[in-house]
Amino acid sequence: MRGLRGYVRLRRAVPVVVVITVIAVGVVVWLDRRSEQLADNRAQLKSACAGLLPQGHLGRFLSKGEAGSLHQYGTMLDPGQQSRVLLDCRLSWGGDEEVTVRANALPARAEEAPGASDSDFPFRLPPTAQGTVKIDRSGAARAIASLVVECPKGLTGRVRPSQDLQVAVGLPVKVKDAYASELSPSDRRLVAGAAVRIANWITDRQKCGGAPLSTGPAAPVPASADAPRSRPSWPAAS
């Protein structure tokens, strides 16, 4: 009888063991796939937008379960990415978080936009450059930096004749206040630094001439400033 009871218990235990094993194997496979997807997304981020994105900051937005979506083109991308746009790059991982980079030749600088000010750009800019930083709350919070720099020798390729380069960068950011209308100083420096890095990369490859922009602190705005310079119409956040 004892042998029969042991046999019955064993037969009852076998399906339970099989189910547990199947679940365990499924969990391991699921974790492996998520790990592989995260590694793929990290590799994609590293090469996206000519490798100019702030990877340390954007790493927290990477998805473990969904492949990143990357669309990019432009004259500055090799090979065979000829376009009238120098660089256009969009990267997302599902949800509302999206990275956008756009650089193009600016035919003419428009009159000063009402209320615009270079004083919010966290780095020192030469007199020939113009920049601004703001927060975009149309969807998930994003930091937006717009920058115009001079290219004395002119921009080349399939671009409109111009000596001005316009760069716009949008990066997702984490905000503590759901209704925050201002960026933190660190986020301002982050997105402005990305815009400066991209502008310097393009002007160097375009052999524009002139010194590269620095990421030194912005100069204080004097109380009796001269009349404001003309400035571009900033591209709409997208």
Contacts in CASP RR format, 6 or more apart in sequence:
PFRMAT RR
TARGET T0000
AUTHOR 0000-0000-0000
METHOD contacts of the structure
MODEL  1
MRGLRGYVRLRRAVPVVVVITVIAVGVVVWLDRRSEQLADNRAQLKSACA
GLLPQGHLGRFLSKGEAGSLHQYGTMLDPGQQSRVLLDCRLSWGGDEEVT
VRANALPARAEEAPGASDSDFPFRLPPTAQGTVKIDRSGAARAIASLVVE
CPKGLTGRVRPSQDLQVAVGLPVKVKDAYASELSPSDRRLVAGAAVRIAN
WITDRQKCGGAPLSTGPAAPVPASADAPRSRPSWPAAS
33 65 0 8 1.000
34 64 0 8 1.000
34 65 0 8 1.000
35 64 0 8 1.000
37 63 0 8 1.000
37 64 0 8 1.000
37 65 0 8 1.000
37 66 0 8 1.000
37 67 0 8 1.000
38 62 0 8 1.000
38 63 0 8 1.000
38 64 0 8 1.000
38 65 0 8 1.000
40 67 0 8 1.000
41 62 0 8 1.000
41 63 0 8 1.000
41 64 0 8 1.000
41 67 0 8 1.000
41 68 0 8 1.000
41 93 0 8 1.000
42 55 0 8 1.000
42 59 0 8 1.000
42 62 0 8 1.000
44 68 0 8 1.000
44 70 0 8 1.000
44 91 0 8 1.000
45 53 0 8 1.000
45 55 0 8 1.000
45 58 0 8 1.000
45 59 0 8 1.000
45 62 0 8 1.000
45 91 0 8 1.000
46 55 0 8 1.000
48 70 0 8 1.000
48 72 0 8 1.000
48 89 0 8 1.000
48 91 0 8 1.000
48 99 0 8 1.000
49 72 0 8 1.000
49 87 0 8 1.000
49 89 0 8 1.000
49 91 0 8 1.000
49 99 0 8 1.000
49 101 0 8 1.000
49 198 0 8 1.000
50 76 0 8 1.000
50 77 0 8 1.000
50 87 0 8 1.000
50 89 0 8 1.000
50 201 0 8 1.000
52 101 0 8 1.000
52 194 0 8 1.000
52 197 0 8 1.000
52 198 0 8 1.000
52 201 0 8 1.000
53 91 0 8 1.000
53 99 0 8 1.000
53 101 0 8 1.000
53 194 0 8 1.000
54 171 0 8 1.000
54 190 0 8 1.000
54 194 0 8 1.000
57 171 0 8 1.000
57 190 0 8 1.000
58 99 0 8 1.000
58 171 0 8 1.000
58 172 0 8 1.000
60 174 0 8 1.000
61 93 0 8 1.000
61 97 0 8 1.000
61 172 0 8 1.000
62 93 0 8 1.000
63 93 0 8 1.000
63 94 0 8 1.000
66 93 0 8 1.000
66 94 0 8 1.000
68 91 0 8 1.000
68 92 0 8 1.000
68 93 0 8 1.000
68 94 0 8 1.000
69 90 0 8 1.000
69 91 0 8 1.000
69 92 0 8 1.000
69 93 0 8 1.000
69 94 0 8 1.000
70 89 0 8 1.000
70 90 0 8 1.000
70 91 0 8 1.000
71 89 0 8 1.000
71 90 0 8 1.000
71 91 0 8 1.000
72 81 0 8 1.000
72 87 0 8 1.000
72 88 0 8 1.000
72 89 0 8 1.000
72 90 0 8 1.000
72 91 0 8 1.000
73 81 0 8 1.000
73 83 0 8 1.000
73 85 0 8 1.000
73 88 0 8 1.000
74 81 0 8 1.000
74 82 0 8 1.000
74 83 0 8 1.000
74 85 0 8 1.000
74 86 0 8 1.000
74 87 0 8 1.000
74 88 0 8 1.000
75 81 0 8 1.000
75 82 0 8 1.000
75 83 0 8 1.000
75 84 0 8 1.000
75 85 0 8 1.000
75 86 0 8 1.000
75 87 0 8 1.000
75 157 0 8 1.000
75 158 0 8 1.000
75 159 0 8 1.000
76 86 0 8 1.000
76 87 0 8 1.000
76 103 0 8 1.000
76 202 0 8 1.000
76 205 0 8 1.000
77 87 0 8 1.000
82 158 0 8 1.000
83 158 0 8 1.000
84 104 0 8 1.000
84 158 0 8 1.000
84 159 0 8 1.000
84 160 0 8 1.000
85 102 0 8 1.000
85 103 0 8 1.000
85 104 0 8 1.000
86 103 0 8 1.000
86 104 0 8 1.000
86 105 0 8 1.000
86 155 0 8 1.000
86 159 0 8 1.000
86 165 0 8 1.000
86 202 0 8 1.000
87 101 0 8 1.000
87 102 0 8 1.000
87 103 0 8 1.000
87 198 0 8 1.000
87 202 0 8 1.000
88 101 0 8 1.000
88 102 0 8 1.000
88 103 0 8 1.000
89 99 0 8 1.000
89 100 0 8 1.000
89 101 0 8 1.000
89 102 0 8 1.000
90 98 0 8 1.000
90 99 0 8 1.000
90 100 0 8 1.000
90 101 0 8 1.000
91 98 0 8 1.000
91 99 0 8 1.000
92 98 0 8 1.000
92 99 0 8 1.000
95 140 0 8 1.000
96 139 0 8 1.000
96 140 0 8 1.000
96 172 0 8 1.000
97 140 0 8 1.000
97 172 0 8 1.000
98 140 0 8 1.000
98 142 0 8 1.000
98 170 0 8 1.000
98 172 0 8 1.000
99 170 0 8 1.000
99 171 0 8 1.000
99 172 0 8 1.000
100 168 0 8 1.000
100 169 0 8 1.000
100 170 0 8 1.000
100 238 0 8 1.000
101 167 0 8 1.000
101 168 0 8 1.000
101 169 0 8 1.000
101 170 0 8 1.000
101 194 0 8 1.000
101 198 0 8 1.000
102 167 0 8 1.000
102 168 0 8 1.000
102 235 0 8 1.000
103 165 0 8 1.000
103 166 0 8 1.000
103 167 0 8 1.000
103 168 0 8 1.000
103 198 0 8 1.000
103 199 0 8 1.000
103 202 0 8 1.000
104 159 0 8 1.000
104 165 0 8 1.000
104 166 0 8 1.000
105 155 0 8 1.000
105 159 0 8 1.000
105 160 0 8 1.000
105 161 0 8 1.000
105 162 0 8 1.000
105 164 0 8 1.000
105 165 0 8 1.000
105 166 0 8 1.000
106 148 0 8 1.000
106 162 0 8 1.000
106 164 0 8 1.000
106 165 0 8 1.000
106 166 0 8 1.000
106 232 0 8 1.000
107 160 0 8 1.000
107 161 0 8 1.000
107 162 0 8 1.000
108 164 0 8 1.000
109 130 0 8 1.000
109 148 0 8 1.000
109 164 0 8 1.000
109 230 0 8 1.000
109 231 0 8 1.000
109 232 0 8 1.000
110 230 0 8 1.000
110 231 0 8 1.000
110 232 0 8 1.000
110 233 0 8 1.000
111 230 0 8 1.000
111 231 0 8 1.000
112 228 0 8 1.000
112 229 0 8 1.000
112 230 0 8 1.000
112 231 0 8 1.000
113 231 0 8 1.000
113 233 0 8 1.000
113 234 0 8 1.000
116 132 0 8 1.000
116 231 0 8 1.000
116 234 0 8 1.000
117 132 0 8 1.000
117 221 0 8 1.000
118 125 0 8 1.000
118 130 0 8 1.000
118 131 0 8 1.000
118 132 0 8 1.000
118 218 0 8 1.000
118 221 0 8 1.000
119 218 0 8 1.000
119 221 0 8 1.000
120 132 0 8 1.000
120 133 0 8 1.000
120 134 0 8 1.000
120 188 0 8 1.000
121 131 0 8 1.000
121 132 0 8 1.000
121 133 0 8 1.000
121 145 0 8 1.000
121 147 0 8 1.000
121 192 0 8 1.000
121 218 0 8 1.000
122 133 0 8 1.000
122 185 0 8 1.000
122 188 0 8 1.000
122 189 0 8 1.000
122 192 0 8 1.000
122 217 0 8 1.000
122 218 0 8 1.000
123 189 0 8 1.000
123 192 0 8 1.000
123 193 0 8 1.000
123 196 0 8 1.000
123 213 0 8 1.000
123 214 0 8 1.000
123 215 0 8 1.000
123 216 0 8 1.000
123 217 0 8 1.000
123 218 0 8 1.000
124 214 0 8 1.000
124 216 0 8 1.000
124 217 0 8 1.000
124 218 0 8 1.000
124 219 0 8 1.000
125 131 0 8 1.000
125 213 0 8 1.000
125 218 0 8 1.000
126 150 0 8 1.000
126 211 0 8 1.000
126 213 0 8 1.000
127 229 0 8 1.000
128 149 0 8 1.000
128 150 0 8 1.000
129 147 0 8 1.000
129 148 0 8 1.000
129 149 0 8 1.000
129 150 0 8 1.000
129 213 0 8 1.000
130 147 0 8 1.000
130 148 0 8 1.000
130 229 0 8 1.000
130 231 0 8 1.000
130 232 0 8 1.000
131 145 0 8 1.000
131 146 0 8 1.000
131 147 0 8 1.000
131 148 0 8 1.000
131 195 0 8 1.000
131 231 0 8 1.000
132 145 0 8 1.000
132 146 0 8 1.000
132 234 0 8 1.000
133 143 0 8 1.000
133 144 0 8 1.000
133 145 0 8 1.000
133 146 0 8 1.000
133 183 0 8 1.000
133 188 0 8 1.000
133 191 0 8 1.000
133 192 0 8 1.000
134 143 0 8 1.000
134 144 0 8 1.000
134 183 0 8 1.000
135 141 0 8 1.000
135 142 0 8 1.000
135 143 0 8 1.000
135 144 0 8 1.000
135 173 0 8 1.000
135 175 0 8 1.000
135 180 0 8 1.000
135 181 0 8 1.000
135 182 0 8 1.000
135 183 0 8 1.000
136 142 0 8 1.000
136 143 0 8 1.000
136 144 0 8 1.000
136 170 0 8 1.000
136 237 0 8 1.000
137 180 0 8 1.000
137 181 0 8 1.000
138 237 0 8 1.000
140 172 0 8 1.000
141 172 0 8 1.000
141 173 0 8 1.000
141 174 0 8 1.000
141 175 0 8 1.000
141 180 0 8 1.000
142 170 0 8 1.000
142 171 0 8 1.000
142 172 0 8 1.000
142 173 0 8 1.000
142 237 0 8 1.000
143 170 0 8 1.000
143 171 0 8 1.000
143 173 0 8 1.000
143 183 0 8 1.000
143 187 0 8 1.000
143 188 0 8 1.000
143 190 0 8 1.000
143 191 0 8 1.000
144 168 0 8 1.000
144 169 0 8 1.000
144 170 0 8 1.000
144 191 0 8 1.000
144 237 0 8 1.000
145 167 0 8 1.000
145 168 0 8 1.000
145 169 0 8 1.000
145 170 0 8 1.000
145 191 0 8 1.000
145 192 0 8 1.000
145 193 0 8 1.000
145 194 0 8 1.000
145 195 0 8 1.000
146 166 0 8 1.000
146 167 0 8 1.000
146 168 0 8 1.000
146 195 0 8 1.000
146 232 0 8 1.000
146 234 0 8 1.000
146 235 0 8 1.000
147 166 0 8 1.000
147 167 0 8 1.000
147 168 0 8 1.000
147 192 0 8 1.000
147 195 0 8 1.000
147 196 0 8 1.000
147 199 0 8 1.000
148 164 0 8 1.000
148 165 0 8 1.000
148 166 0 8 1.000
148 167 0 8 1.000
148 231 0 8 1.000
148 232 0 8 1.000
149 164 0 8 1.000
149 165 0 8 1.000
149 167 0 8 1.000
149 199 0 8 1.000
149 203 0 8 1.000
149 213 0 8 1.000
150 163 0 8 1.000
150 164 0 8 1.000
150 165 0 8 1.000
150 208 0 8 1.000
150 210 0 8 1.000
151 162 0 8 1.000
151 163 0 8 1.000
151 164 0 8 1.000
151 165 0 8 1.000
151 203 0 8 1.000
151 206 0 8 1.000
151 208 0 8 1.000
151 209 0 8 1.000
152 163 0 8 1.000
152 208 0 8 1.000
152 209 0 8 1.000
152 210 0 8 1.000
153 163 0 8 1.000
153 207 0 8 1.000
153 208 0 8 1.000
153 209 0 8 1.000
154 161 0 8 1.000
154 162 0 8 1.000
154 163 0 8 1.000
154 206 0 8 1.000
154 208 0 8 1.000
155 162 0 8 1.000
155 163 0 8 1.000
155 165 0 8 1.000
155 206 0 8 1.000
155 208 0 8 1.000
156 206 0 8 1.000
156 207 0 8 1.000
164 232 0 8 1.000
165 199 0 8 1.000
165 202 0 8 1.000
165 203 0 8 1.000
165 206 0 8 1.000
165 208 0 8 1.000
166 232 0 8 1.000
166 235 0 8 1.000
167 195 0 8 1.000
167 198 0 8 1.000
167 199 0 8 1.000
167 202 0 8 1.000
168 195 0 8 1.000
168 234 0 8 1.000
168 235 0 8 1.000
169 191 0 8 1.000
169 194 0 8 1.000
169 195 0 8 1.000
169 198 0 8 1.000
170 191 0 8 1.000
170 237 0 8 1.000
171 190 0 8 1.000
171 191 0 8 1.000
171 194 0 8 1.000
173 183 0 8 1.000
173 184 0 8 1.000
173 187 0 8 1.000
173 190 0 8 1.000
173 191 0 8 1.000
183 191 0 8 1.000
189 215 0 8 1.000
192 215 0 8 1.000
193 215 0 8 1.000
196 213 0 8 1.000
196 214 0 8 1.000
196 215 0 8 1.000
199 213 0 8 1.000
200 212 0 8 1.000
200 213 0 8 1.000
203 209 0 8 1.000
203 210 0 8 1.000
203 212 0 8 1.000
204 212 0 8 1.000
END
